[in-house]
Amino acid sequence: MKGNSLYVMFVFLLLACTTNEDVKKIDTAIEAVKLKFAPDRRTARFDVQATQKGDIVILTGQSTSIQACDQLMQSLGNTNLIINDQIVTFPDSSVGDEKYGVVHLSVCNIRSEPKHSAELATQEVMGTKLKILSQKGEWYLVQTPNKYLGWLDNGGLVRMNDTQLNHWNDQDKMIYLLPHGWVYNEPNDRSEVVSDVVAGATLINAEKKAGAYAHIILPDGRKGYIINENVLSLSPGTGQGLVETAKKFLGVPYLWGGTSAKGFDCSGFTKTVFALHDFLLPRDASQQVHVGKLIETDKTWKNLLPGDLLFFGNYRDDGSERITHVAIYLGEGKIIHATGRVKIESLNPNDESFAKKRYETFMRAKRMIENGLPFKGVKKL
């Protein structure tokens, strides 16, 4: 009996040791997947916990990525434990069919937690499309076009299903340009105000005709009038269209971090110009250089087309590349970019406006769109 008891105890300890090793593998696997798919909680979530009950490990938590969950399960395939996967992926069941929202306030506040006293995470302007990931009472967990995550109360957006969002996407749009303005009930500035608007607001162009006031529709269906010269129509994404839009901002001062007509940095300028044609570029020049189609380029610039992006920079001591600036190509060796102010300069040494520094630090050129369609990494807004 004594020998049998010792044997049973030995087997128990052996199983316990194996189980502990497997649990460690699970914890390690969870951290590895989180590091790969959700390194920054502002833009992605992989909040997963493992709870052991005998030989069963229950996985609970939430994730913004189905691929992350799949990779975790694959990495746990060589353990001796039974895995009970209860991870919830967004959008969760609380959302239903209306998985999208469009901001209908001039500016909405997106918070870190579902309460008005929580930290302000970010803001979005009227007409911005959001993904709805979850709902808690009157609050929605949303994701912005730039992937930021946060909580927005139900007064800040209009919920939409796939059909409604497609209808919104298909409408002819206008973008408001000035820092602040008003939508009026009638085509004059003495009539009742329907809403305020800020730069970047997206509005539906209700009537395609010229005049002092444009007839527009807000995302929630309200109609009104706005001073025509203060808006730009979203035109097709052509190189020449991008050039014409870029020139509208000539003279706007340089502002580090700026992405509006109040002030631009170099990549904020290119990002805004493309956004006005319904295309979403990454925020920074060092990110923009990794999307689009590479164009073979020499200092004759013969292969470039208007609307292409040119990137400038240098090499570090270790040989790695450092992209520090971006400009839009105009044609005939000329570029438009935000440097001191939005200005036109030339990459041809014989031109009066020759930009020697840019000529010497040119790295490469990328084409972001062609025939109205985006290349890899460039998205439709």
N, C-alpha and C positions, 0 to 999 in steps of 0.2 A: 504493500500500500504506500509505504513511504517513497519507494522508488517511482511508483506511478504518479504520485503528487508532485515530485520534483520534475518529472517529465512534462506534466501538464503546465506547471509554472514556467518551464523553459520555453514551451511553445507559445504561451501567452505573451511572455516578454519579447519573443522573437517577432510575433505579429504586431505588438505595440511599437517596436522599434521600426518595423517596416512602414506602419501607418504614419508614424511621426515623420519619416523621411518623405513619404508621399505628400503629406500636408505641406512640408517645406517646399517641395517641388511646385505645388499649386500656388503658394504665396509668391514664389519666384516667378512663375509663369504669368500671374496676374500683373505683377510689377513690370515685367518685360513688355507685355501687350499694352499696358497703360503708357509706358514710355514711348512706344512706337506710334500709337494711334491717338493718344490724348495727353501730350506733354504739357499743354497749356489749357487750364480749365476755362479760360475765357472763350475758347473756340471749340473745344471738344470735351466729352465726358466719358470716363470709363471708371465708374465708382462701383467696384465689385468686391464682395466679401465672400469668404468661404467658411462655412460652418460644418463641423464634423459631427456625425451621429453614427457611431459604430463604423462600419465599412462604407458608409454613405457620406459623401461630401455634398452639401447643398450650396449652390452658387446663387447669390442674390445681388441685387443692385440694378444700376441703370447704365446704358451705353448709348452714345449717339452713332455708333458704327456697328452694323451687322458683321462686317468683315473682322472687326476686333473680336467679337464673340466667337466667330467661326475659328479664328486662329487660336484662341485660348483653348477651345475644345480639342483642336488638333494636337496642340502641345501637351494636353493631358491624356492623350491616348495610350501612353506607355506606363501609366500608374496602375496600381493594384486596387484602386478604390472605385466604387460606383459613383458616377457624377450625376447629380440631379440639377439640371440647368433651369434656374428660375430667373435669369437675367431679363430685365425688361429693356427692349430697344425702342428708341424714339423714331417716329411719333408713337406714343402709347395709345391704349384703347380709349383713354379719356377724350381724345381729340375728335374721333369720328371721321367723316368724309371731308370736313372743312379743314384741311391741313395747311392752309395758307392764310395770310392776312396782308392787307395793304393799309399802310398808315394813312389816316384821314385827318389828323391834326397837323398844324403847321410844323410842329416838332413834338415827338413823343419821347418820354423818358423811360428807358429800359433799366431795370434795377437788378441788383445782385440776388435779392430774395423777393418772394411774393408779398411785399408790403411797402407802403409809401414811405416809411421811415428808413428803408434799406438804402445802402450805398448806391449811388447812380453809376451804372456800369457803362452805358453809352446812350446816344440819342440817334434817332433817325427822323428824316423829314417826310412831308406829305408825298404819297405815291410810292414810297419804298416798299418793296415786296419782302415779306417775312415768311419763314417756315414756322409753323406752330408744332411744338414737340410734345407738350403736355398741358394740362389744365388743372388748377387748384382754385376752386371757387371762382372768383371773378378775375383771376390772374392766369396769364398764359406764359409758359416757357417758350421763348421764340429764338430763332437764329437769323441774324441779319445777312445781307449779301456778302459781307466781309467775314462771316462765320462767327461773329460774336454771339454769345449766349447770355440771356437774361430774362427777366420777368417784366411783362407789360400788362397793365390792367385793361379790361375789356373796352374802356372808353377810347383807346388809342388806335384801334384798327377796325377794319371791315373784314370779317371772315369770308373765305371763299373756298369752294371745292375746285376740282380740276377744270370743269367746264367754265366756271365763272372766271377763274384765273386766265384761262386761254382767251376768253372774251376780252378781258382787261388788256392782255398782251397785244391783241390784234388791233386795238384802237390807235388812231393817230394821236400822238402825244406832243405836248409842249413842255418845255422846262423853264421855270422862272429863274431870272438872272440876278436881280438886285438883292441886296442883303435882306430887305424886308419890304412887304407890300400888302395890298388888299385885293380881295375879290368882292366886286360890288353886285348888288341885285339887278341893277340896270346899267346900261353902257354910259355911265357918267360917275364922276367921283363924289357927287353929292347925294347919291342914293344910299340905301341901307347896305351895311357891310355884311357879307355872307361868311367870310373867313379871312384870317390873315395868312400870309404865305412867306416863306423865306427862300433864299437861294437854293436851287436844286430841286424844288418842288416839282413833281410830275403831275400834269393836268391833261385831261382829254380835250383835244381840239374839236369842239362841237360843230363849228362852221368853218370851212376852208375858204375864207374870203378876207381880203384886206380891209383895214379900217382902223380907227383910233383905238377900238376896244376889241379884244378877242372874246368870243363866246366859248366858255369852257365848262367842263363837268368835273366835279371833285370825285375822289374815289368812292365816297358813300352815296353818290348820285345827285348831290346838290349842284345846282347850276348857277352860273354867274358870269360876270364880265371882268376882264383884267386888261390893263393897258397893254396894247399890242407890242409896243417897242420894248417892253420889259421881258418878253418871252422869246424863246427859240423853239422852232419846230424840230422834232426829232426826224432827221432826214436819213435816207438809206446810208448804210455804211460803205461809202466809197472813199477812195483816197482823196479825190478832189473835195468831197464833202467835208472830210476831216480838216483839210487845209483851210477851207473857208471858215469853218467854225473856229479853228485855232486863231485866225487873224482877228476875230472879233474881240479877242482879249489882249491885243497889242497895248502895251503901256501899263498893264496891271502890275503892281509891284511884287517883288520877290518876298515870300514869307516862308520861313522854315516851318514845315508841317502844314502849309496852306493848300487847300483843295477847292477854293471858291474864288469868285470874282473879286473878293476883298484882298486876295493875295495867294500866290502859288509858290510852291517849290517845284523843282524840275519835274519830278514824277507825279506830283499832284496836278500839274498842268496837263500832262499827257493822259493821266487817268480821267480827268474831268472832260477833256475833249472827246475821248472815246465814249465816255458815259453819255454824253449828249447825243451820241449816235446809237445808244442802246447796247453798248458793249462794256463789259467789266474787265478791267486790267487789274493785276496785283497792284498793291499800294506803292512799293518802292522800286527805284530803278534796278536795284540788285535782284529784285524778284521779277520785274518785267522782262529782264534779259533772258530769262529761262522759258518764256512762252513764245508762241508764234513760230514763224518759219525763217530759218537762217538764209540770208541772201549773200551770195558770193560778192565781195566788194573789193574794189581797189580805189586808189585816190582819184580816179576819173569819175567815180560815182555813177557809171553808165548803167549798172543793173538795178539802180534804185528807182522806186516810183513814189510820187507824192503820197504822203500818209504813212510811209515806212518810219520806223523808229531807229534812231542811231544812238549807240551807247558809247560812253567815254569813261576812261579810268586809267588804271596803271597796274603794275605788278608789285606785290610785296617782296620782301627779301627772300622768302621761302619759295618764290615762284608762283604763288597763288594769285588769282585775279581779283581785282578790286574795282567794281563798277561804281562810279561816283556821280554820273550825270546822264541825262537822256534828253533827246530833242526829236522833233518831228521834221521829216524831210519835206521840202517844198518843191523840189525840182531845180535843175540847173545848178546844183551844188549848194543851194541855199537851205538853211534850217530855221525853224522858229522854236524858241525855247525860253524857259524862265531862268534868267541869270541877271540879277540886279532888277530887272523887270522883264516882262514878256517882250522879246525883240526878235528881229530877223537878222541873221548874220550869214556869212558865206564860208564855205570850206575850200573855195578856190583862191589860191595865193595872189592872183592878179586882181581880185575884186577889192574895192575900197572897204567893204564891210568884213574883210577876211578875219576869221576867228582863229588866230594862230594856236592858241592853247587847245582848242577843240580839234583842230587838224592834227596836232601832235599826239593827242591822247585818245584818238578814235580806236575803238576796240572791235565793234561789229555792228551789223544792221539786221533787224528782224522785221518781217512783214506780219502784221497782226490779223488783217482781214483781206479778203479778195473776193470780188463780186458779191459783196454783202455778207459773206460767210466767214466765220472766225477760224483761225488756225488753232492748233493744239494749245490748251491752257488759257485761251481767251473765251470768255463766257458771255452769253446774252444776259442782259439785266432782267 
